[in-house]
């Protein structure tokens, strides 16, 4: 859950005023890292909702978290490295206090050294025959492994890793070939796909894996030490809670772009292959597309960000760095020098425009069930643009979609919050006001115990009819507030996974340069400063929101949710606030009729069986590496997988009608047309939406 920093500026400035005095701008990246460390420590200690003592116990937790982040598979560092690092296990608290980079520099320098060595190792592995008949086992579960005891053991581990990837590639080829053969037979096509011999498959798979590893190490070596520093500093922040993180200036820019749902650029994806950057998918109507000079696959050689800047050679540059050169001010020119597929070199100048990221925003569609129409609104996140008064936000978008649906004479609405990770707290109240009259919607408590009740003041809801909210285990934060308050008022039926994610905390961004008397950007801390509570006083932290109509899904058998993170803040409860239930829903009756329907739904039973099977596959700790045993294992999985193939082709029976304007847009916007077709195709297989429509129908009958 995020708040605009402006709402908390006085809270943040008072205790940290003294940071400004004695500040000297850094001369290099190391000095910059030191400043970031010390100020991160101060922000955590003074402003975090539940600050922790910075001591040896904390240091040990940071140490553990750091290596789980930097070498999670225990394949890069040797045991001798870990023995050397262990001497610093209880010193990381002191290093944070003083900005000492000793441990960070030691580990990152050693990491670069090991990466160079492993790069050479893998080249040596590929230079020799790889025995796919040898009976070996690869351990997949890091908890069952130790760091390699020697260079030879590390070599053997990477050799087995290479074999595993080759076997996976061969299996992928076999699957694709089977699908092509079946597709050819089904369509009565006389031309059959090319069939490779086993030796040809092995050769091709080996070349593919070799290329993939080469690209992996190229990307790895391109990462700057400041990138690894972000990993390091976030080991410190994560111990306070999972949602307190350090963002580099570039990371914060990416976050803001995603949150606002818009960027200023040319509308072209950037792809990396073997150290070079290429033009990816072009957004229709964007500057790159309108130029008619760029095509997917053009190699990018140089970028001139504006007429007054130097032309930058982007060979060996990371995609993220190139993207930041391409972004800029709206209306400003940018020139790309590209190499076309025919080898010709071309300079292309474009004018940057605002590119909307459509997947950020709410969308709706009419659902036809029997002889009635219902509305589906999908909200990916509670987006808001705090800097642009004309920018888009979730509540305005939802309002527009409701109006469009009402024009189609729908009888009920399903609001889909599945996979919605949250966003702006204020948007919850504004969306609530679209469905019901004024009232409190959330209580917020700060670190001093002060409780504030936020209220929706709207007395003009635009939809009073039946409402169902869909959630799953990935519905978090703002999504949980909205689902919880709708449940508390009796305004909507909540259905989906038994419980939502369980994130009951509020974050703000704290810009570090705010305390440093400088214009240089030192990045930001996304900081947990409050916990929020339902109007009943119940926290959603760790426990989430329980569905009125619980339906397990593919996530229900995995360790998904706040409660699975060791550093998540605890659940608690405060006194409820005054409110009046506005509707009386007969949940027990709805549960009963829904349970009876689902008990007869064989596809739902099969889906749950598939979810359990898939989760068990993910928990396998070892894998055989001989071709025969690996092939036998894949064959066993294929037999099981074939049982679940019907899930890919099932039809819910629901029919969907797009708006006339959207149909017109599809004629000129191929990207929009493709996305719409994929969305509808997935909706047609959505058993949860099917049952949500059934429940909306039940509500309509009883209203």
Residue, then its C-alpha position, 0 to 999 in steps of 0.5 A: x500500500x502506497x501513499x503520496x509522500x506529500x501527505x507525510x512530509x511533516x512526519x518525515x522532515x522533523x526528526x531528520x533535519x540534522x542530516x543536512x549539516x556537514x554534507x559533502x558531495x561524493x567524489x565517486x560511487x564508493x562515497x555515494x554508497x557510504x552516504x546511502x548506507x548511513x542515511x538508510x540506517x537513519x531512515x530505518x531507525x527513525x521512521x520505520x513503523x516498527x524499528x529494530x535494534x541495529x545489533x549483532x543479531x540483526x547483523x546475522x539476519x542481514x548476512x543470511x538474507x544477503x547470500x540468499x539474494x546474491x547466490x541463492x543456488x549456492x553455485x557461485x561462491x566456494x566454501x573457502x569464500x564463505x569461510x572468509x565471509x563468515x568472519x564478518x557475520x556480526x559486523x554488518x550492523x557496525x558497517x551500516x552505522x558507519x557506511x563501511x563498505x569492507x564486506x560489500x566490496x569483498x563479496x562483490x569483488x569475489x563474485x566478479x572473480x568467480x563469474x569470470x572463472x565459471x564463464x571459463x569453466x562452462x567454455x571448457x565444459x562445452x569444448x569436451x564431449x558431454x556424456x548424457x548417458x552417465x547416471x548422475x543426479x542434480x540437487x535442485x533444492x539449495x537447502x540441501x546443498x553447501x557451497x562447493x568445497x573446491x574448484x573441481x566440485x564447482x566444475x562438476x556442479x556446473x557440468x551437471x547444470x549444463x547437462x540438465x539444461x541440454x536434457x530440458x532443451x531436448x525434451x522441449x524439442x520433442x514436445x514441440x515436434x509432437x505438437x506440430x505432427x498432431x497439428x499437421x495430422x488434424x489439419x490434413x496437411x501432407x507436409x510433415x515437420x522436419x524430424x531430427x535424429x537424436x544426434x542432431x537434437x543433442x547437437x542443437x540443444x547443446x548449441x542452444x544452451x551454450x548460447x544461453x549461458x554465454x548471454x547469461x554471463x555477458x549480462x552478469x558482467x555488465x552489471x555495475x557494482x552499484x547494481x549489486x549495492x542495491x542488492x546489498x542494501x536491500x538485505x538490510x531493509x528486508x529484515x525490517x519488513x518485506x516491503x521496505x526497500x531501497x530503490x536506485x534512481x533508475x529503480x524508482x523511475x521504473x516504479x513510478x512509470x509502472x504506477x502511473x501507467x505511462x511513459x514518455x518515449x518512442x514505443x519500442x521494446x528493447x531486446x538483448x542478444x549476445x551483448x547487442x541490443x535490438x528493436x523489439x515489438x513496436x507499439x502501434x501509433x507510437x513514434x517508432x511505428x509512425x516513423x516507418x523506418x524501424x522494424x523489429x530486429x534492427x540492431x541499435x548502434x547509437x542513441x542521441x538523446x537530444x540535439x545538444x547531447x553527445x551520441x552514445x554508443x550502446x554496444x555492450x550496454x544493458x537494456x535498462x541503460x539504453x531505455x533511460x537514454x530513449x526516455x525523456x521529455x514529451x515533444x523532444x527529439x531523439x535519434x537512433x542509429x540502427x543496423x538493418x537486417x540487410x547490413x545498411x546503417x540508418x539514422x532515425x529521428x523521432x519526437x517523443x510522445x506519451x505512451x500509455x501502458x494499457x495493462x495498468x488500467x481498468x477494463x470491462x466487458x459484457x458477459x452474456x449468461x443465459x438471456x441476461x447481461x452482466x458486467x465484468x470489470x478487471x482492475x490490475x492495480x489501484x493506479x494513481x498519478x499524483x503529479x499530473x492532475x489530468x493523469x489517470x487513476x483507478x477510481x475514474x477509470x472504474x467509474x467510466x467502465x460502470x457507466x459503459x456497462x450500465x448503457x448495456x443494461x447489465x444486471x450485475x457486476x463482477x469486479x476482478x481483483x485477482x493478481x491486484x497487488x494494490x496501490x494508492x490508499x485514497x483510491x479505495x475510498x473513491x472506488x467505494x463511493x461508486x458502489x455505496x454511500x458515505x462511511x469509513x473504509x479503513x483505519x490507519x495506525x502509525x508507529x506511535x499508536x495514533x489511529x486515523x479513520x479514513x472515510x468515503x464522503x460520497x453520497x452518490x453511488x452510481x451502481x447499487x445493484x448486485x456486486x461480486x468481488x473476485x480475489x486470489x492469493x495475489x490480491x494484496x494491500x489496497x485490493x484487500x482493503x476494498x474487498x474487506x470493507x465491501x464485506x464488512x458493509x455487506x455490499x458485495x460477496x467476496x469469492x475466490x481463494x480462501x484468503x488473500x495475500x495478507x499485506x496490511x501495511x502502508x508505505x511511503x517513498x522517502x527520497x534520500x537527497x531530501x536530507x542531504x542538501x543536494x540536487x544529486x539523486x541518491x535514490x529512495x527508501x520505500x518505507x513502511x510507516x503505518x499499518x491499516x485495519x478494517x473498520x471492524x478493527x481486524x488487521x489483514x496483515x498475514x491473515x488477509x481477507x477470507x472469501x465468503x465463497x471460498x474456491x481453491x485455485x492453482x496458488x492454494x497449495x503453494x507458500x504464497x502470502x505475507x505469512x510465509x515471510x519470516x520478516x513480515x510484521x505481526x497480526x494484531x487488532x484494534x477497536x472497531x469504528x462506528x459503521x452500519x451494515x448497508x445490506x443484508x446478504x444471505x451468505x450461508x444460502x449463497x455458499x450452499x448453492x455454490x458448493x452444490x454447483x461446484x461439487x458437480x463441476x468435474x473441470x473444477x475438481x480436475x483443476x484442483x488436482x492439477x494444482x496439487x500435482x504442479x505444486x508437488x513437481x515444484x517441490x522435487x529436490x533432485x533430478x536424474x541426469x542420464x538421458x534414459x532416466x530423464x526421458x522416463x521421468x518426462x514420460x511419466x509427467x507427460x502421462x499425468x499432464x495429458x490427463x489435464x489437457x482438457x483444462x486448456x480447451x474447456x469452455x465455461x459457456x460464457x459469451x462476451x460482447x465488446x463495446x462498439x468503440x472497442x470493435x472499431x478500435x480493433x480495426x486500426x490497432x492490431x496490438x489492441x486487437x491481439x490483447x483483446x482476443x487473448x483476454x476473451x480467450x482466457x475468460x472463456x476458460x475461467x471457471x471462477x468467473x463462471x461461478x462469479x456470474x452464477x453468484x451475481x445471478x443468485x444475488x439478482x434473484x434474491x434482491 
